[in-house]
């Protein structure tokens, strides 16, 4: 077993929507980090020039405070056009089917979304959960 920090290596970060109040991307000491096709909502931070674009993804918080894609998001070319195809990704974070060419981010836009998965609430986790 090794002691100390072991930096990640051979990592590909692509097709994400990154939003932060500060620097959106901080790259740790790493080997072979590849960034491409990402959308950064504010300061791109350490994101390399070839790693994506700085653009407002026009997300909106739902009742639970989760930022979601909107119809306005689909007017942002970088949100609609993801440079890589990931056929192994069959569903989005909500459990909905993703088409072959999905939107950037973990969620596929739907005008009337059916959320089958949602973030856990404080009542659903921890020693006092139901």
MDAnalysis code that builds the backbone (N, CA, C; Angstrom):
import MDAnalysis as mda
import numpy as np

u = mda.Universe.empty(390, n_residues=130, atom_resindex=np.repeat(np.arange(130), 3), trajectory=True)
u.add_TopologyAttr("name", ["N", "CA", "C"] * 130)
u.add_TopologyAttr("resid", np.arange(1, 131))
u.add_TopologyAttr("resname", ["UNK", "UNK", "UNK", "UNK", "UNK", "UNK", "UNK", "UNK", "UNK", "UNK", "UNK", "UNK", "UNK", "UNK", "UNK", "UNK", "UNK", "UNK", "UNK", "UNK", "UNK", "UNK", "UNK", "UNK", "UNK", "UNK", "UNK", "UNK", "UNK", "UNK", "UNK", "UNK", "UNK", "UNK", "UNK", "UNK", "UNK", "UNK", "UNK", "UNK", "UNK", "UNK", "UNK", "UNK", "UNK", "UNK", "UNK", "UNK", "UNK", "UNK", "UNK", "UNK", "UNK", "UNK", "UNK", "UNK", "UNK", "UNK", "UNK", "UNK", "UNK", "UNK", "UNK", "UNK", "UNK", "UNK", "UNK", "UNK", "UNK", "UNK", "UNK", "UNK", "UNK", "UNK", "UNK", "UNK", "UNK", "UNK", "UNK", "UNK", "UNK", "UNK", "UNK", "UNK", "UNK", "UNK", "UNK", "UNK", "UNK", "UNK", "UNK", "UNK", "UNK", "UNK", "UNK", "UNK", "UNK", "UNK", "UNK", "UNK", "UNK", "UNK", "UNK", "UNK", "UNK", "UNK", "UNK", "UNK", "UNK", "UNK", "UNK", "UNK", "UNK", "UNK", "UNK", "UNK", "UNK", "UNK", "UNK", "UNK", "UNK", "UNK", "UNK", "UNK", "UNK", "UNK", "UNK", "UNK", "UNK", "UNK"])
u.atoms.positions = np.array([
    [0.844, -1.167, 0.000],
    [0.000, 0.000, 0.000],
    [0.893, 1.234, 0.000],
    [0.530, 2.222, -0.823],
    [1.306, 3.453, -0.909],
    [0.804, 4.458, 0.117],
    [1.695, 5.305, 0.530],
    [1.271, 6.395, 1.403],
    [1.450, 7.703, 0.648],
    [0.709, 8.719, 1.033],
    [0.804, 10.014, 0.369],
    [-0.194, 10.145, -0.759],
    [-0.118, 11.259, -1.431],
    [-1.044, 11.536, -2.528],
    [-0.611, 10.851, -3.806],
    [-1.561, 10.264, -4.484],
    [-1.310, 9.668, -5.788],
    [-2.222, 10.402, -6.767],
    [-1.648, 11.219, -7.660],
    [-2.482, 11.989, -8.571],
    [-3.157, 11.094, -9.603],
    [-4.337, 11.514, -10.087],
    [-5.009, 10.736, -11.134],
    [-4.209, 10.807, -12.431],
    [-4.410, 9.828, -13.295],
    [-3.743, 9.847, -14.595],
    [-4.684, 9.271, -15.645],
    [-4.423, 9.632, -16.889],
    [-5.202, 9.157, -18.036],
    [-6.702, 9.417, -17.844],
    [-7.053, 10.665, -17.550],
    [-8.443, 11.059, -17.302],
    [-8.956, 11.872, -18.490],
    [-10.196, 11.593, -18.931],
    [-10.840, 12.364, -19.980],
    [-12.085, 13.005, -19.376],
    [-12.173, 14.330, -19.476],
    [-13.319, 15.081, -18.970],
    [-13.950, 15.764, -20.178],
    [-15.121, 15.299, -20.591],
    [-15.724, 15.809, -21.817],
    [-17.241, 15.895, -21.707],
    [-17.803, 16.902, -22.358],
    [-19.255, 17.046, -22.447],
    [-19.935, 17.437, -21.152],
    [-19.237, 18.113, -20.258],
    [-19.815, 18.507, -18.976],
    [-20.241, 19.965, -18.988],
    [-21.144, 20.306, -18.078],
    [-21.485, 21.695, -17.798],
    [-20.942, 21.975, -16.405],
    [-20.008, 22.916, -16.318],
    [-19.321, 23.214, -15.069],
    [-19.716, 24.616, -14.610],
    [-20.321, 24.712, -13.432],
    [-20.797, 25.991, -12.921],
    [-20.237, 26.190, -11.527],
    [-19.717, 27.392, -11.270],
    [-19.127, 27.686, -9.975],
    [-19.194, 29.184, -9.718],
    [-19.217, 29.563, -8.448],
    [-19.142, 30.979, -8.111],
    [-17.721, 31.495, -8.257],
    [-16.750, 30.602, -8.219],
    [-15.343, 30.981, -8.358],
    [-14.780, 30.374, -9.621],
    [-13.571, 29.839, -9.518],
    [-12.955, 29.154, -10.648],
    [-13.717, 27.857, -10.897],
    [-14.204, 27.694, -12.097],
    [-14.988, 26.497, -12.405],
    [-14.129, 25.238, -12.468],
    [-12.885, 25.378, -12.883],
    [-12.014, 24.214, -13.025],
    [-10.699, 24.473, -12.308],
    [-10.334, 23.547, -11.453],
    [-9.024, 23.545, -10.823],
    [-8.424, 22.175, -11.075],
    [-7.402, 22.127, -11.878],
    [-6.798, 20.859, -12.254],
    [-5.708, 20.521, -11.249],
    [-5.842, 19.375, -10.585],
    [-4.793, 18.961, -9.647],
    [-3.568, 18.491, -10.414],
    [-2.505, 18.256, -9.690],
    [-1.327, 17.665, -10.329],
    [-1.767, 16.338, -10.920],
    [-1.643, 16.211, -12.204],
    [-2.137, 15.002, -12.857],
    [-1.355, 14.745, -14.131],
    [-1.388, 13.494, -14.569],
    [-0.754, 13.112, -15.820],
    [-1.847, 12.751, -16.812],
    [-1.651, 13.167, -18.048],
    [-2.557, 12.768, -19.129],
    [-4.011, 13.140, -18.863],
    [-4.267, 14.367, -18.452],
    [-5.628, 14.872, -18.284],
    [-6.068, 15.445, -19.624],
    [-7.197, 15.009, -20.163],
    [-7.716, 15.522, -21.427],
    [-9.061, 16.170, -21.175],
    [-9.199, 17.402, -21.607],
    [-10.454, 18.155, -21.480],
    [-10.945, 18.492, -22.878],
    [-12.237, 18.260, -23.162],
    [-12.788, 18.687, -24.455],
    [-14.306, 18.750, -24.382],
    [-14.858, 19.717, -25.104],
    [-16.306, 19.830, -25.242],
    [-17.061, 20.212, -23.993],
    [-16.410, 20.829, -23.032],
    [-17.085, 21.222, -21.803],
    [-17.618, 22.644, -21.928],
    [-18.665, 22.950, -21.157],
    [-19.237, 24.284, -21.099],
    [-19.004, 24.796, -19.687],
    [-18.350, 25.956, -19.584],
    [-18.028, 26.538, -18.288],
    [-18.868, 27.788, -18.120],
    [-19.647, 27.838, -17.033],
    [-20.587, 28.932, -16.824],
    [-19.968, 30.264, -16.476],
    [-18.859, 30.296, -15.798],
    [-18.201, 31.565, -15.428],
    [-16.717, 31.427, -15.684],
    [-15.918, 31.868, -14.757],
    [-14.462, 31.826, -14.929],
    [-14.001, 30.400, -15.208],
    [-13.342, 30.213, -16.326],
    [-12.908, 28.871, -16.720],
    [-11.797, 28.325, -15.843],
    [-11.186, 29.155, -15.043],
    [-10.144, 28.661, -14.156],
    [-9.000, 28.044, -14.931],
    [-8.635, 26.810, -14.600],
    [-7.508, 26.122, -15.224],
    [-7.887, 25.352, -16.490],
    [-9.137, 25.484, -16.947],
    [-9.556, 24.742, -18.138],
    [-8.727, 25.188, -19.334],
    [-8.025, 24.256, -20.004],
    [-7.227, 24.644, -21.164],
    [-8.116, 25.170, -22.291],
    [-7.534, 25.987, -23.158],
    [-8.284, 26.583, -24.258],
    [-9.013, 25.571, -25.121],
    [-8.420, 24.412, -25.316],
    [-9.042, 23.374, -26.147],
    [-10.058, 22.550, -25.374],
    [-10.233, 22.834, -24.089],
    [-11.087, 22.000, -23.239],
    [-12.556, 22.328, -23.247],
    [-12.921, 23.432, -23.894],
    [-14.322, 23.797, -23.931],
    [-14.493, 25.294, -24.061],
    [-15.716, 25.749, -23.869],
    [-16.029, 27.161, -24.036],
    [-16.623, 27.741, -22.761],
    [-16.422, 29.034, -22.593],
    [-17.057, 29.750, -21.500],
    [-18.345, 30.333, -22.053],
    [-19.476, 29.881, -21.545],
    [-20.783, 30.328, -22.015],
    [-21.813, 30.096, -20.919],
    [-22.808, 30.952, -20.860],
    [-23.887, 30.779, -19.889],
    [-24.762, 29.620, -20.358],
    [-24.812, 28.501, -19.619],
    [-25.610, 27.356, -20.049],
    [-27.107, 27.547, -19.816],
    [-27.479, 28.676, -19.203],
    [-28.889, 29.043, -18.997],
    [-29.667, 27.972, -18.236],
    [-29.075, 27.535, -17.148],
    [-29.708, 26.549, -16.281],
    [-30.685, 27.251, -15.352],
    [-31.650, 26.494, -14.835],
    [-32.612, 27.042, -13.884],
    [-32.803, 26.031, -12.759],
    [-32.835, 26.538, -11.530],
    [-33.027, 25.657, -10.373],
    [-34.477, 25.185, -10.307],
    [-34.657, 23.895, -10.024],
    [-36.007, 23.364, -9.825],
    [-36.414, 23.570, -8.365],
    [-37.540, 23.017, -7.957],
    [-38.048, 23.195, -6.593],
    [-37.077, 22.683, -5.530],
    [-36.256, 21.682, -5.889],
    [-35.284, 21.125, -4.938],
    [-33.948, 21.861, -4.990],
    [-33.841, 22.872, -5.868],
    [-32.600, 23.614, -5.995],
    [-31.590, 23.001, -6.958],
    [-31.998, 21.959, -7.694],
    [-31.114, 21.309, -8.662],
    [-31.133, 22.112, -9.961],
    [-29.957, 22.475, -10.468],
    [-29.872, 23.217, -11.725],
    [-30.191, 22.284, -12.885],
    [-31.128, 22.708, -13.720],
    [-31.590, 21.883, -14.839],
    [-31.484, 22.656, -16.148],
    [-31.370, 21.925, -17.261],
    [-31.405, 22.525, -18.585],
    [-32.776, 23.125, -18.842],
    [-32.810, 24.176, -19.663],
    [-34.063, 24.834, -20.052],
    [-34.129, 24.909, -21.575],
    [-35.256, 25.373, -22.092],
    [-35.344, 25.615, -23.543],
    [-34.272, 26.611, -23.972],
    [-33.981, 27.585, -23.105],
    [-32.942, 28.577, -23.392],
    [-31.557, 27.925, -23.482],
    [-31.339, 26.853, -22.728],
    [-30.056, 26.135, -22.789],
    [-29.797, 25.608, -24.190],
    [-30.864, 25.223, -24.889],
    [-30.724, 24.644, -26.221],
    [-30.347, 25.688, -27.268],
    [-30.331, 26.969, -26.892],
    [-29.875, 28.032, -27.792],
    [-28.365, 28.243, -27.679],
    [-27.724, 27.534, -26.755],
    [-26.271, 27.631, -26.559],
    [-25.631, 26.483, -27.337],
    [-24.959, 26.787, -28.462],
    [-24.427, 25.711, -29.307],
    [-23.582, 24.688, -28.565],
    [-22.775, 25.115, -27.626],
    [-21.903, 24.170, -26.916],
    [-22.693, 23.203, -26.041],
    [-23.888, 23.583, -25.608],
    [-24.738, 22.683, -24.818],
    [-25.332, 21.612, -25.728],
    [-25.697, 22.005, -26.937],
    [-26.342, 21.081, -27.869],
    [-25.334, 20.173, -28.556],
    [-24.172, 20.704, -28.889],
    [-23.169, 19.977, -29.668],
    [-22.072, 19.441, -28.761],
    [-22.098, 18.180, -28.497],
    [-21.045, 17.535, -27.697],
    [-20.100, 16.853, -28.681],
    [-18.780, 17.080, -28.556],
    [-17.842, 16.579, -29.563],
    [-17.682, 15.065, -29.608],
    [-17.984, 14.387, -28.533],
    [-17.793, 12.941, -28.503],
    [-19.130, 12.239, -28.343],
    [-19.208, 11.065, -28.890],
    [-20.386, 10.227, -28.738],
    [-20.050, 9.141, -27.723],
    [-20.932, 8.903, -26.811],
    [-20.718, 7.881, -25.792],
    [-21.877, 6.887, -25.855],
    [-21.828, 5.951, -26.794],
    [-22.936, 5.007, -26.944],
    [-23.189, 4.166, -25.703],
    [-22.171, 4.022, -24.850],
    [-22.354, 3.244, -23.630],
    [-23.213, 3.990, -22.603],
    [-23.407, 5.299, -22.790],
    [-24.233, 6.084, -21.878],
    [-25.663, 6.040, -22.391],
    [-26.454, 5.170, -21.825],
    [-27.825, 4.935, -22.305],
    [-28.866, 5.810, -21.605],
    [-28.573, 6.221, -20.372],
    [-29.535, 7.035, -19.624],
    [-28.833, 8.250, -19.030],
    [-29.631, 9.268, -18.703],
    [-29.062, 10.448, -18.057],
    [-29.122, 10.260, -16.542],
    [-28.732, 11.273, -15.804],
    [-28.662, 11.181, -14.345],
    [-30.034, 10.935, -13.708],
    [-31.096, 11.266, -14.450],
    [-32.455, 11.061, -13.949],
    [-33.039, 9.710, -14.335],
    [-32.293, 8.907, -15.097],
    [-32.792, 7.607, -15.517],
    [-33.547, 7.650, -16.831],
    [-33.540, 8.805, -17.495],
    [-34.235, 8.933, -18.779],
    [-33.309, 8.515, -19.911],
    [-33.887, 7.988, -20.977],
    [-33.109, 7.544, -22.132],
    [-32.429, 8.725, -22.805],
    [-31.144, 8.551, -23.124],
    [-30.398, 9.562, -23.881],
    [-30.305, 9.113, -25.330],
    [-30.504, 10.046, -26.259],
    [-30.289, 9.682, -27.667],
    [-28.794, 9.523, -27.930],
    [-28.435, 9.070, -29.115],
    [-27.029, 8.879, -29.454],
    [-26.204, 10.131, -29.263],
    [-26.742, 11.285, -29.637],
    [-26.048, 12.559, -29.455],
    [-26.792, 13.343, -28.380],
    [-26.358, 13.206, -27.151],
    [-27.028, 13.872, -26.042],
    [-26.522, 15.278, -25.824],
    [-27.216, 16.013, -24.971],
    [-26.787, 17.348, -24.584],
    [-25.545, 17.257, -23.713],
    [-24.841, 18.390, -23.588],
    [-23.748, 18.462, -22.619],
    [-24.359, 18.337, -21.232],
    [-23.590, 17.847, -20.317],
    [-24.069, 17.693, -18.945],
    [-24.631, 16.314, -18.691],
    [-25.037, 16.085, -17.475],
    [-25.514, 14.772, -17.055],
    [-26.985, 14.550, -17.352],
    [-27.677, 15.624, -17.753],
    [-29.124, 15.546, -17.952],
    [-29.487, 15.790, -19.408],
    [-30.399, 14.988, -19.910],
    [-30.945, 15.191, -21.246],
    [-32.141, 16.123, -21.128],
    [-32.185, 17.183, -21.943],
    [-33.311, 18.117, -21.865],
    [-34.600, 17.458, -22.330],
    [-35.660, 17.686, -21.583],
    [-37.022, 17.301, -21.965],
    [-37.931, 18.450, -21.573],
    [-38.865, 18.823, -22.469],
    [-39.781, 19.929, -22.176],
    [-40.624, 19.630, -20.945],
    [-41.095, 18.412, -20.824],
    [-41.886, 17.976, -19.666],
    [-41.143, 16.827, -19.006],
    [-40.130, 17.144, -18.211],
    [-39.284, 16.073, -17.672],
    [-39.994, 15.156, -16.689],
    [-39.667, 13.901, -16.800],
    [-40.103, 12.905, -15.840],
    [-38.855, 12.508, -15.068],
    [-38.756, 12.949, -13.835],
    [-37.583, 12.658, -13.035],
    [-37.825, 11.351, -12.289],
    [-37.061, 10.328, -12.634],
    [-37.201, 9.037, -11.974],
    [-36.194, 8.861, -10.851],
    [-35.170, 9.715, -10.874],
    [-34.173, 9.736, -9.805],
    [-34.011, 11.185, -9.366],
    [-33.825, 11.390, -8.099],
    [-33.638, 12.746, -7.581],
    [-32.595, 12.699, -6.478],
    [-31.986, 13.849, -6.184],
    [-31.028, 13.862, -5.081],
    [-31.707, 13.433, -3.781],
    [-30.963, 12.741, -2.941],
    [-31.503, 12.318, -1.654],
    [-31.686, 13.521, -0.736],
    [-32.717, 13.467, 0.092],
    [-32.954, 14.520, 1.073],
    [-32.317, 14.112, 2.403],
    [-32.272, 15.037, 3.344],
    [-31.687, 14.711, 4.662],
    [-32.489, 13.630, 5.378],
    [-33.783, 13.497, 5.075],
    [-34.589, 12.445, 5.691],
    [-34.258, 11.054, 5.126],
    [-33.599, 11.015, 3.986],
    [-33.322, 9.742, 3.318],
    [-31.916, 9.206, 3.559],
    [-31.089, 9.955, 4.278],
    [-29.720, 9.513, 4.532],
    [-29.373, 9.642, 6.001],
    [-28.349, 8.959, 6.400],
    [-27.873, 9.063, 7.777],
    [-28.561, 8.111, 8.732],
    [-28.167, 8.138, 9.987],
    [-28.671, 7.179, 10.962],
    [-30.153, 7.335, 11.278],
    [-30.728, 8.498, 10.986],
    [-32.157, 8.702, 11.296],
    [-33.036, 8.559, 10.068],
    [-32.494, 8.055, 8.961],
    [-33.270, 7.961, 7.719],
    [-34.375, 6.926, 7.842],
    [-35.354, 7.090, 7.002],
    [-36.498, 6.168, 6.997],
    [-36.310, 5.080, 5.991],
])
